């Protein structure tokens, strides 16, 4: 949420009641305020699939104060007014009508998306401050930390239940003589590593690839390798998958 509140005017005339629905969700304990005004996690939501149910959580830690000129104004709480640019078929619900400063809350994103695309979400909030013993609203503002959601069309013949998991596909062709392609699916933006070893465990090749949600490919050029059997390892930030490569003469 970094710098979510840019300006709170002194002239405030009325309280603005919240009007959103409230749902059941749990904030992510791994989302912490990094000494900036508030926080929203994650920046990249897990990918969704067209025509498949979706249920994920955005964690919100409201800021506790804002600078106004040379003064610091304490924020009592914020309300989430709306989230714009949600994919069609999805809706949101926070677990509270008032999000008190420096506490963690959550917003559930649920439904069934019907269209593919990349959707930067716009979260609009109203800050409430205490002045002269009264709690009063400031101007509505848009958070300036991006939360992005991707909706994918899952390839035919693959189990949609695997969409939210890191998945490695067998290399094609195999056996190969020069070049083979190793596919993988990732639900997040991630840094993926390919390593190729001979049967004695000697590292023969290493490559890193920045991957986007969905299907990605390593195109491995093994033309310099001797014919034989090799082991490849593909790893992301949490998992390691292994497979076998068979190199044959051209």
Phi, psi and omega per residue, in radians:
X1 nan -0.063 -3.009
X2 -0.401 2.128 3.111
X3 1.029 0.668 -3.107
X4 -1.123 -0.586 -3.121
X5 -1.815 1.931 -3.104
X6 -1.653 -0.553 -3.028
X7 -2.746 2.300 3.005
X8 -2.130 1.974 -3.084
X9 -1.218 2.625 3.113
X10 -1.285 -0.616 -3.107
X11 -1.454 1.744 3.133
X12 -2.170 2.247 -2.975
X13 -1.830 -0.452 -3.028
X14 -2.684 2.851 3.052
X15 -1.517 2.444 -3.140
X16 -1.848 1.910 -3.117
X17 -1.228 2.584 3.059
X18 -1.335 2.742 -3.088
X19 -2.451 0.399 -3.084
X20 -1.742 2.899 3.090
X21 -1.433 2.737 -3.109
X22 -2.119 2.249 -3.046
X23 -2.086 -3.093 3.113
X24 -1.861 2.131 3.072
X25 -2.772 2.945 -3.137
X26 -2.137 2.251 3.077
X27 -1.089 2.628 3.092
X28 -1.357 2.061 -3.121
X29 -1.126 -0.337 3.129
X30 -1.405 -0.128 3.108
X31 -1.537 2.030 -3.108
X32 -2.261 2.644 3.072
X33 -1.300 2.128 -3.094
X34 -1.668 0.830 3.074
X35 1.094 0.514 2.959
X36 -2.154 2.914 -3.059
X37 -1.176 1.633 3.067
X38 1.419 3.072 -3.113
X39 -2.772 2.576 2.991
X40 -2.267 2.309 3.140
X41 -2.349 2.558 -0.137
X42 -1.533 2.942 3.054
X43 -1.290 -0.529 3.121
X44 -2.126 1.917 3.103
X45 -1.241 2.654 3.030
X46 -0.961 2.530 -3.116
X47 -1.124 2.574 3.045
X48 -1.878 2.858 3.105
X49 -2.031 2.455 3.063
X50 -1.029 2.312 3.075
X51 1.129 0.358 3.048
X52 -2.113 2.401 3.138
X53 -1.008 2.515 -3.094
X54 -2.289 2.449 -3.129
X55 -2.710 1.756 -3.141
X56 -2.387 2.972 -3.007
X57 -2.237 2.372 2.927
X58 -1.788 2.240 3.101
X59 -1.699 2.348 -3.091
X60 -2.171 2.219 2.984
X61 -2.024 1.828 -3.094
X62 -1.148 2.625 3.086
X63 -1.239 2.705 -3.130
X64 -1.710 -0.231 -3.119
X65 -2.791 2.910 3.090
X66 -2.554 2.543 3.084
X67 -1.483 2.331 3.079
X68 -2.278 1.721 -3.012
X69 1.134 -2.186 3.115
X70 -1.614 0.002 -3.074
X71 -1.818 2.734 3.035
X72 -1.974 2.181 -3.130
X73 -1.879 2.250 3.134
X74 -1.410 2.354 3.099
X75 -1.674 2.230 3.116
X76 -1.388 -0.872 3.125
X77 -2.847 2.980 3.018
X78 -2.190 2.798 2.943
X79 -2.076 2.491 3.040
X80 -1.551 2.015 -3.062
X81 -1.470 -0.761 3.136
X82 -2.873 2.718 2.985
X83 -2.110 2.009 -3.094
X84 -1.699 2.761 3.101
X85 1.238 0.419 2.969
X86 -1.153 2.476 3.062
X87 -1.002 2.518 3.116
X88 -0.987 2.317 -3.121
X89 1.774 -0.160 -3.141
X90 -1.918 2.666 3.060
X91 -2.410 3.012 -3.108
X92 -2.320 2.733 3.051
X93 -2.708 2.226 3.078
X94 -1.465 2.841 3.134
X95 -1.599 0.137 3.106
X96 -2.785 2.624 3.077
X97 -1.389 -0.506 3.121
X98 -2.093 2.231 3.141
X99 -1.852 1.754 -3.032
X100 -1.303 2.578 -3.038
X101 -1.006 2.432 3.016
X102 1.151 0.308 3.005
X103 -2.029 2.725 -3.085
X104 -1.656 2.341 3.085
X105 -2.303 3.039 -3.130
X106 -2.426 2.705 3.064
X107 -2.196 2.051 3.119
X108 -1.442 2.322 3.057
X109 -1.913 1.991 -3.044
X110 -2.370 2.849 3.092
X111 2.304 -2.867 3.136
X112 -2.285 1.856 -3.111
X113 -1.196 2.627 -3.079
X114 -2.103 -0.018 -3.075
X115 -2.512 2.421 3.119
X116 -1.361 2.816 3.072
X117 2.614 3.085 3.053
X118 -1.945 2.209 -2.970
X119 -2.179 1.751 2.984
X120 -1.258 2.087 -3.083
X121 -1.459 2.482 3.091
X122 -1.970 2.001 -3.084
X123 -1.819 2.043 -3.128
X124 -1.811 2.293 -3.114
X125 -2.297 2.796 2.992
X126 -2.058 2.154 3.062
X127 -1.481 2.516 3.066
X128 -2.055 2.295 -3.091
X129 -2.188 2.827 3.114
X130 -1.793 2.152 3.109
X131 -2.357 2.206 3.115
X132 0.924 0.655 3.098
X133 1.447 -0.006 3.140
X134 -1.979 2.461 3.049
X135 -1.606 2.136 -3.003
X136 -2.349 2.643 -3.101
X137 -1.480 2.583 2.953
X138 -1.674 -3.016 3.102
X139 -1.205 2.545 3.030
X140 -1.104 2.420 3.133
X141 -2.352 2.776 3.083
X142 -1.795 2.325 3.114
X143 -1.133 2.598 -3.113
X144 -1.934 0.399 2.903
X145 -1.849 2.142 -3.083
X146 -1.264 2.364 2.904
X147 -2.060 2.078 -3.020
X148 -1.996 2.434 3.103
X149 -2.191 2.422 3.124
X150 -2.055 2.356 3.063
X151 -2.010 2.186 -3.043
X152 -1.966 2.729 2.939
X153 -1.726 1.936 -3.071
X154 -1.224 2.333 -3.105
X155 -1.048 2.495 3.131
X156 -1.058 2.478 3.080
X157 1.590 -0.135 3.113
X158 -1.877 2.586 -3.099
X159 -1.235 2.039 3.121
X160 -1.044 -0.388 3.116
X161 -1.125 -0.280 3.114
X162 -1.542 -0.034 -2.998
X163 -1.117 -0.538 -3.090
X164 -1.607 0.199 -3.125
X165 -2.089 2.638 2.999
X166 -1.242 2.205 -2.995
X167 -2.419 2.312 3.115
X168 -1.911 2.358 -3.138
X169 -1.757 2.675 3.103
X170 -1.052 2.544 -3.137
X171 -1.262 2.579 -3.134
X172 -2.338 2.239 -0.089
X173 -1.399 2.835 3.054
X174 -2.687 1.917 0.178
X175 -1.182 2.852 3.118
X176 -2.391 2.802 3.124
X177 -1.914 -0.585 -3.120
X178 -2.298 -1.039 -3.048
X179 -2.169 2.402 3.015
X180 -2.347 2.657 -3.095
X181 -1.984 2.290 3.128
X182 -2.003 1.995 -3.115
X183 -1.636 2.703 3.042
X184 -2.663 2.716 3.070
X185 -2.021 2.426 3.078
X186 -2.348 2.381 3.123
X187 -1.431 -0.157 -3.092
X188 -2.233 2.824 2.801
X189 -1.087 2.284 -3.073
X190 -2.726 2.843 3.059
X191 -1.811 2.054 -3.017
X192 -1.956 2.396 -3.129
X193 -2.003 2.382 2.995
X194 -1.944 2.255 3.036
X195 -2.233 2.432 3.108
X196 -2.155 2.242 -3.107
X197 -2.100 2.622 2.953
X198 -1.437 3.124 -3.040
X199 -1.252 -0.179 3.063
X200 -1.573 -0.040 3.119
X201 1.555 0.218 3.115
X202 -1.480 2.265 3.133
X203 -1.229 2.125 -3.109
X204 -1.817 -0.398 -3.044
X205 -2.797 2.553 3.075
X206 -2.577 2.437 -3.130
X207 -2.631 2.479 3.033
X208 -1.918 2.543 3.097
X209 -2.455 2.254 2.987
X210 -1.380 2.092 -3.013
X211 -1.959 2.487 3.058
X212 -1.698 2.789 3.107
X213 -0.953 2.378 -3.115
X214 1.993 -2.764 -3.098
X215 -1.467 2.385 3.088
X216 -2.368 2.901 -3.095
X217 -2.394 2.417 2.794
X218 -1.673 2.236 3.048
X219 -1.834 1.742 -3.006
X220 -1.639 2.108 3.088
X221 -1.648 1.818 -3.134
X222 -1.859 0.425 -3.073
X223 -1.108 -0.425 -3.124
X224 -1.509 -0.130 -3.122
X225 -1.414 2.668 3.031
X226 -1.337 2.615 3.070
X227 -0.984 2.483 -3.136
X228 2.663 -2.938 -3.104
X229 -1.799 2.382 3.135
X230 -2.305 2.723 3.114
X231 -1.975 2.285 3.052
X232 -1.947 2.610 3.072
X233 -2.180 2.228 3.031
X234 -2.064 2.204 -3.050
X235 -2.344 2.533 2.965
X236 -1.925 -2.733 -3.088
X237 -1.266 -0.201 -3.061
X238 -2.281 -0.452 -2.955
X239 -2.260 2.769 3.057
X240 -2.264 2.292 3.076
X241 -2.149 2.472 -3.115
X242 -2.127 2.744 3.082
X243 -2.758 3.117 -3.055
X244 -2.050 2.367 3.042
X245 -1.966 2.378 3.065
X246 -2.080 1.999 -3.135
X247 -1.676 2.273 3.109
X248 -2.118 2.846 3.112
X249 -1.208 2.606 -3.140
X250 -1.252 nan nan
